[in-house]
């Protein structure tokens, strides 16, 4: 399952620019789908990127329960990873709308992903959210048609964040600052974070095997961010639990591979955050950065 639970598209990468153009041209521009993802983008912007992602986690847990009980993934497919709350639509739209709101002075910082942007009372802020909902849908669809071997929802979140920063930010893709960036994780917290994330990786792999759903740990991690929204210092762990479950399944149910990829999720996510989210005026999501890279690794070596 993809980053946000959508299907991970494996297989061999189709080389060449012409194949990518062909894939994009094959996207079905179904008006009802386009209007739905536009609406999802507007809603994601209105409630804020992080609240939208928390809803993703909650609906993943509901969807897993429905799937286990009834054998039908309709809530997962149509709601959690559909136009309402799929992160490439709602979260990415909230991120882009915040970047735009920061650019026009409607929000103190374009990197703010917690604030519901309906407070700006701006038609154009919500419009940007809707447009980026559509952009996220089209990018993921193109990557899937291209059979790009990664978690293409997570990859879309990263690409959408990059587009928003380049379009609305003033700090450049990697930020500006007089002091050189620290790229590697901080040494003082390294041991505690590796212990937490390796343990969560094993736990997520175990829970996924028990329920038959590789996104149950992801859903718990995403839903737990409601406490971060409230102001508590909560760990961000969905880039730990999802790659762990995917890796464990890919290696024949090996929970220890889950532990390994849980630890790698922390390391890659922290490096991504240090690289992309220091001295900047918009948000590019470090967990999505880690998820798409580690899923790519798993698919290439299995």
C-alpha positions in Angstrom: 0.0 0.0 0.0 1.1 3.5 -0.6 2.0 6.3 1.6 -1.0 7.1 2.4 -2.2 3.7 1.7 -2.7 3.9 -2.0 -1.2 1.1 -4.0 2.5 0.9 -4.3 3.2 0.6 -8.0 6.0 -1.8 -8.6 7.4 -3.2 -11.8 10.0 -1.9 -14.1 10.4 1.8 -14.6 9.4 2.9 -18.1 12.4 4.9 -19.4 12.3 8.0 -21.6 10.5 11.3 -21.8 8.1 10.2 -24.5 6.8 7.4 -22.3 6.1 9.9 -19.5 4.3 12.2 -21.9 2.2 9.2 -23.1 1.4 8.3 -19.5 0.2 11.8 -18.8 -1.9 11.8 -21.9 -3.6 8.6 -20.8 -5.0 10.2 -17.6 -8.7 10.1 -17.6 -10.0 13.6 -17.0 -13.3 12.4 -15.7 -15.1 15.6 -14.7 -16.6 14.1 -11.5 -13.2 12.9 -10.4 -11.6 16.3 -11.1 -14.4 18.1 -9.3 -14.1 15.7 -6.3 -10.3 16.2 -5.9 -10.7 19.9 -6.3 -13.2 19.8 -3.5 -10.8 17.7 -1.5 -8.1 20.3 -2.0 -10.4 23.2 -1.0 -11.4 21.3 2.1 -7.8 20.4 3.0 -6.9 24.0 2.7 -9.9 25.2 4.7 -9.1 22.9 7.7 -5.3 23.0 7.4 -2.8 20.5 6.2 -2.1 18.8 9.5 -5.8 18.5 10.5 -6.5 17.0 7.1 -3.8 14.4 7.6 -5.1 13.5 11.0 -8.4 12.8 9.4 -6.5 10.6 7.0 -5.3 8.5 9.9 -8.7 8.3 11.6 -10.3 7.2 8.3 -7.5 4.7 7.7 -8.3 3.1 11.1 -12.1 3.1 10.3 -11.3 1.6 6.8 -9.1 -1.1 8.2 -11.8 -2.1 10.7 -14.4 -2.2 7.9 -12.1 -4.2 5.7 -11.3 -6.7 8.4 -15.0 -7.1 9.3 -16.6 -7.0 5.8 -13.8 -7.7 3.4 -14.5 -4.5 1.5 -11.9 -1.7 1.3 -14.4 0.9 0.2 -13.7 3.4 3.1 -9.9 3.0 2.5 -10.2 3.5 -1.3 -12.9 6.1 -1.5 -12.4 8.2 1.6 -9.0 7.7 3.4 -7.1 7.5 0.1 -9.7 9.0 -2.1 -10.6 12.7 -2.9 -11.5 13.5 0.7 -8.3 12.7 2.6 -5.6 11.2 0.4 -2.5 13.1 1.3 -1.5 13.9 -2.3 -4.8 15.8 -2.4 -5.9 17.2 0.9 -2.6 17.5 2.8 -0.6 18.7 -0.2 -3.3 21.2 -1.0 -3.2 22.5 2.6 0.6 22.8 2.3 0.4 24.7 -1.0 -2.4 27.0 0.2 -0.4 27.9 3.3 2.6 28.7 1.2 0.4 31.0 -0.9 -1.2 32.5 2.2 2.3 33.3 3.6 3.3 34.9 0.3 0.3 37.3 0.2 0.6 38.1 3.9 -2.6 36.3 4.9 -0.6 33.9 7.2 2.5 34.9 9.3 4.4 31.9 7.9 3.8 29.9 4.8 5.4 26.9 6.6 2.4 26.8 9.0 0.6 23.5 8.4 -1.5 23.6 11.6 -3.7 26.6 11.0 -7.1 26.1 9.3 -6.9 28.5 6.4 -10.6 29.3 6.4 -9.5 32.0 9.0 -7.9 33.9 6.1 -11.3 34.5 4.6 -9.5 34.4 1.3 -11.1 33.1 -1.9 -7.8 32.8 -3.6 -6.2 30.8 -0.7 -8.9 28.2 -1.0 -8.7 28.3 -4.8 -5.0 27.4 -4.6 -5.9 24.5 -2.3 -8.4 23.2 -4.9 -6.0 23.6 -7.8 -3.3 21.7 -5.9 -5.8 19.0 -5.1 -6.1 18.5 -8.8 -2.4 18.8 -9.4 -1.7 16.1 -6.8 -4.3 13.8 -8.4 -2.7 14.2 -11.8 0.9 13.8 -10.6 0.0 10.5 -8.8 -2.0 9.2 -11.7 0.9 9.9 -14.1 3.4 8.2 -11.8 1.1 5.2 -11.5 0.6 4.9 -15.3 4.4 5.2 -15.6 4.7 2.4 -13.1 7.2 4.3 -11.1 8.5 1.9 -8.4 7.8 3.9 -5.3 5.0 5.1 -3.0 3.6 7.5 -5.5 1.3 9.2 -3.1 4.2 10.1 -0.9 6.3 11.1 -3.9 3.5 13.4 -5.0 3.4 15.1 -1.6 7.1 15.9 -2.0 6.8 17.1 -5.6 3.7 19.2 -4.8 5.6 20.8 -1.9 8.5 21.6 -4.2 6.2 23.1 -6.8 4.5 25.2 -4.1 7.8 26.5 -2.7 9.1 27.4 -6.0 5.9 29.1 -7.0 5.2 31.0 -3.7 8.3 30.9 -1.6 11.1 33.4 -1.4 13.8 31.2 0.1 14.6 28.9 -2.8 14.1 25.1 -2.7 16.7 24.4 0.0 16.3 27.6 2.1 18.5 30.6 2.9 20.7 31.2 5.9 24.1 32.3 6.9 24.8 29.3 9.1 25.6 26.0 7.4 22.9 23.4 7.9 23.2 20.4 10.1 22.1 17.5 7.8 22.7 14.4 10.0 20.4 13.6 13.0 21.4 15.2 16.3 23.7 12.9 18.3 22.2 13.6 21.7 18.8 12.1 20.7 20.0 9.5 18.2 19.9 6.5 20.6 16.4 7.2 21.9 15.0 7.9 18.5 16.5 4.7 17.0 15.1 2.6 19.8 11.7 4.1 19.4 11.6 3.8 15.7 13.0 0.3 15.5 10.5 -0.8 18.1 7.7 0.8 16.3 8.8 -0.7 13.0 8.7 -4.2 14.6 5.3 -3.4 16.1 3.8 -2.1 12.9 5.1 -5.2 11.0 3.5 -7.4 13.6 0.2 -5.5 13.6 0.0 -5.5 9.8 0.6 -9.3 9.6 -2.1 -9.8 12.3 -4.7 -7.7 10.6 -3.7 -8.3 7.0 -3.5 -4.6 6.4 -0.1 -2.8 5.8 -1.6 0.6 6.8 -2.8 -0.1 10.3 0.4 1.2 11.9 0.4 4.2 9.5 -3.2 5.0 10.5 -2.3 4.9 14.2 0.7 7.2 13.6 -1.2 9.7 11.6 -4.1 9.8 14.0 -1.7 10.3 16.9 -0.8 13.7 15.4 -4.0 15.1 16.8 -2.0 15.6 20.0 0.7 17.5 18.1 -2.1 19.7 16.7 -3.2 20.3 20.3 0.4 21.5 21.2 1.8 18.4 22.8 5.3 17.3 21.8 4.4 14.1 20.0 6.7 12.1 17.8 6.0 12.0 14.1 6.1 8.3 13.1 4.1 7.5 10.0 7.3 7.4 8.0 8.5 4.7 10.4 5.4 2.5 10.6 4.5 2.4 6.9 8.0 1.5 5.4 8.4 -1.0 8.2 5.1 -2.8 7.3 5.9 -2.6 3.5 9.4 -4.0 4.0 8.4 -6.8 6.4 5.7 -7.9 3.9 8.2 -7.7 1.0 10.7 -9.9 2.8 8.2 -12.6 3.5 6.8 -11.4 6.8 10.2 -10.7 8.4 9.4 -8.5 11.4 13.1 -7.8 11.9 13.2 -6.1 8.5 10.3 -4.0 9.8 12.5 -3.0 12.7 15.4 -2.1 10.4 13.2 0.0 8.0 11.6 1.6 11.0 15.0 2.9 12.1 15.8 3.9 8.5 12.6 5.8 8.4 13.7 8.0 11.3 17.1 8.5 9.8 16.0 9.4 6.2 13.1 11.5 7.5 15.4 13.5 9.8 17.9 14.1 7.1 15.1 15.2 4.7 13.8 17.6 7.3 17.2 19.1 7.9 17.8 19.4 4.2 14.4 20.7 3.1 12.8 22.5 6.0 15.5 24.7 7.6 15.4 28.5 7.0 12.5 28.2 4.6 9.1 29.8 4.2 7.0 26.8 3.1 6.7 23.1 4.0 8.1 20.1 2.1 7.1 17.0 4.0 10.1 15.0 5.5 8.0 11.9 6.3 6.8 11.7 2.7 10.4 12.2 1.6 11.4 9.2 3.7 8.4 7.0 2.7 8.9 7.4 -1.1 12.7 6.8 -0.8 12.4 3.7 1.4 9.6 2.2 -0.7 11.7 2.7 -3.8 14.5 0.8 -2.0 12.2 -2.0 -1.0 10.8 -2.4 -4.5 14.2 -2.3 -6.2 15.7 -5.0 -4.0 12.8 -7.4 -3.7 
